[in-house]
Amino acid sequence: MTQPEILDQDIRALQEWLRAAWQQLADPSLTAFGRRELRNQMKQYNADLRAHLKRAAELQPRLSTEPERSFAKPEMRIFAWR
């Protein structure tokens, strides 16, 4: 596996864990202590997910190779028809 594939796999695993954690958080049988611990874990996994997404964005090549255009006065010619 290449590094981008591993990173993509990690991102998907973190997303799936967070999705399951939100469902578990809705369980009424969860104690107050359990909820607090789950929320703390969710915060950590969320921070990990953001770091992975940032790293994935840095690895992606730019879609366009053209230099970015700056906002300047456009070159326009207005023709009048008579």
Residue frames as qw, qx, qy, qz and C-alpha x, y, z in Angstrom:
[[0.000, 0.888, 0.460, 0.000, 0.00, 0.00, 0.00],
 [0.375, 0.453, -0.038, 0.808, 1.13, 3.51, -0.69],
 [0.160, -0.153, -0.487, 0.845, 1.07, 6.30, 1.85],
 [0.371, -0.044, -0.105, -0.922, -2.05, 7.99, 0.36],
 [0.645, -0.195, -0.654, -0.344, -3.92, 4.68, 0.46],
 [0.475, -0.222, -0.705, 0.479, -2.98, 4.12, 4.10],
 [0.023, 0.075, 0.251, -0.965, -3.98, 7.69, 4.93],
 [0.510, -0.119, -0.372, -0.766, -7.32, 7.21, 3.17],
 [0.631, -0.228, -0.741, -0.022, -7.90, 3.98, 5.08],
 [0.306, -0.179, -0.579, 0.735, -7.12, 5.71, 8.39],
 [0.232, -0.017, 0.003, -0.972, -9.50, 8.56, 7.55],
 [0.617, -0.187, -0.541, -0.539, -12.31, 6.14, 6.75],
 [0.569, -0.228, -0.739, 0.280, -11.68, 4.19, 9.98],
 [0.122, -0.127, -0.417, 0.892, -11.78, 7.38, 12.06],
 [0.406, -0.078, -0.212, -0.885, -14.99, 8.50, 10.37],
 [0.659, -0.218, -0.668, -0.268, -16.61, 5.13, 11.00],
 [0.434, -0.197, -0.685, 0.550, -15.51, 5.14, 14.65],
 [0.080, 0.067, 0.225, -0.969, -16.97, 8.63, 15.17],
 [0.537, -0.145, -0.437, -0.706, -20.23, 7.62, 13.47],
 [0.649, -0.256, -0.716, 0.026, -20.55, 4.62, 15.79],
 [0.294, -0.122, -0.544, 0.776, -19.62, 6.74, 18.82],
 [0.300, -0.084, -0.017, -0.950, -22.45, 9.19, 18.08],
 [0.683, -0.218, -0.542, -0.438, -24.88, 6.28, 17.94],
 [0.597, -0.192, -0.683, 0.374, -23.51, 4.88, 21.20],
 [0.078, 0.047, -0.335, 0.938, -23.79, 8.31, 22.82],
 [0.508, -0.204, -0.221, -0.807, -27.55, 8.22, 22.17],
 [0.583, -0.189, -0.790, 0.014, -27.88, 5.00, 24.20],
 [0.454, -0.699, 0.010, -0.552, -29.95, 5.79, 27.33],
 [0.908, -0.383, -0.153, 0.077, -28.28, 3.02, 29.33],
 [0.608, 0.373, -0.266, 0.648, -24.90, 4.78, 29.17],
 [0.497, -0.674, -0.364, 0.408, -23.85, 6.21, 32.54],
 [0.033, 0.997, -0.025, -0.064, -22.78, 9.82, 33.05],
 [0.467, -0.628, 0.529, 0.329, -19.18, 8.68, 33.49],
 [0.642, 0.178, 0.661, 0.344, -19.39, 6.58, 30.31],
 [0.367, 0.869, 0.312, 0.118, -20.78, 9.54, 28.36],
 [0.164, -0.938, 0.245, 0.182, -18.00, 11.80, 29.59],
 [0.559, -0.375, 0.646, 0.360, -15.33, 9.27, 28.66],
 [0.593, 0.459, 0.600, 0.278, -16.91, 8.70, 25.25],
 [0.216, 0.968, 0.128, 0.015, -17.05, 12.46, 24.58],
 [0.325, -0.792, 0.434, 0.281, -13.38, 12.79, 25.56],
 [0.607, -0.052, 0.700, 0.372, -12.44, 9.98, 23.18],
 [0.474, 0.728, 0.471, 0.154, -14.56, 11.58, 20.45],
 [0.001, 0.977, -0.120, -0.178, -12.69, 14.86, 20.88],
 [0.442, -0.542, 0.622, 0.352, -9.37, 13.06, 20.50],
 [0.574, 0.245, 0.717, 0.311, -10.48, 11.08, 17.46],
 [0.327, 0.897, 0.298, -0.012, -11.94, 14.24, 15.92],
 [0.135, -0.884, 0.347, 0.283, -8.59, 16.01, 16.33],
 [0.523, -0.234, 0.741, 0.349, -6.83, 12.99, 14.79],
 [0.536, 0.571, 0.603, 0.153, -9.28, 13.03, 11.88],
 [0.178, 0.973, 0.034, -0.144, -8.66, 16.74, 11.24],
 [0.300, -0.692, 0.562, 0.338, -4.91, 16.15, 11.24],
 [0.564, 0.072, 0.769, 0.293, -5.27, 13.26, 8.80],
 [0.439, 0.780, 0.444, 0.043, -7.52, 15.32, 6.51],
 [0.002, -0.943, 0.208, 0.258, -5.04, 18.19, 6.56],
 [0.420, -0.440, 0.710, 0.354, -2.21, 15.81, 5.66],
 [0.559, 0.376, 0.712, 0.199, -4.30, 14.30, 2.84],
 [0.305, 0.925, 0.206, -0.098, -5.03, 17.77, 1.46],
 [0.167, -0.820, 0.443, 0.323, -1.32, 18.58, 1.47],
 [0.510, -0.173, 0.783, 0.309, -0.53, 15.37, -0.45],
 [0.569, 0.630, 0.529, -0.001, -3.08, 16.02, -3.17],
 [0.394, 0.017, 0.340, 0.854, -1.61, 17.62, -6.28],
 [0.233, 0.461, 0.124, -0.847, -3.13, 20.87, -7.39],
 [0.623, 0.498, 0.600, -0.070, -5.89, 20.37, -9.90],
 [0.511, 0.846, 0.086, 0.127, -4.74, 23.16, -12.16],
 [0.738, -0.144, 0.047, 0.657, -1.15, 23.88, -12.96],
 [0.226, 0.724, 0.183, 0.626, -1.94, 27.41, -14.09],
 [0.258, -0.007, -0.445, 0.857, -0.77, 30.18, -11.80],
 [0.034, -0.690, -0.656, 0.304, -3.50, 31.79, -9.78],
 [0.205, 0.595, 0.299, 0.717, -4.93, 34.88, -11.35],
 [0.158, -0.310, -0.427, 0.835, -5.09, 38.09, -9.45],
 [0.199, 0.803, 0.552, -0.102, -8.03, 40.41, -9.64],
 [0.253, -0.275, 0.245, 0.895, -7.23, 43.05, -12.18],
 [0.445, 0.547, 0.065, -0.706, -9.09, 45.28, -14.55],
 [0.714, 0.242, 0.638, 0.155, -10.32, 43.07, -17.39],
 [0.073, -0.274, 0.491, 0.824, -9.36, 43.87, -20.94],
 [0.392, 0.558, 0.718, -0.138, -12.70, 44.58, -22.55],
 [0.010, -0.078, 0.396, 0.915, -13.78, 46.19, -25.75],
 [0.382, 0.528, 0.621, -0.435, -17.32, 47.32, -26.25],
 [0.139, 0.083, 0.640, 0.751, -18.57, 47.36, -29.80],
 [0.379, 0.458, 0.365, -0.717, -21.59, 49.41, -30.81],
 [0.313, 0.301, 0.797, 0.421, -23.83, 48.28, -33.63],
 [0.217, 0.419, 0.076, -0.878, -25.56, 50.96, -35.67]]
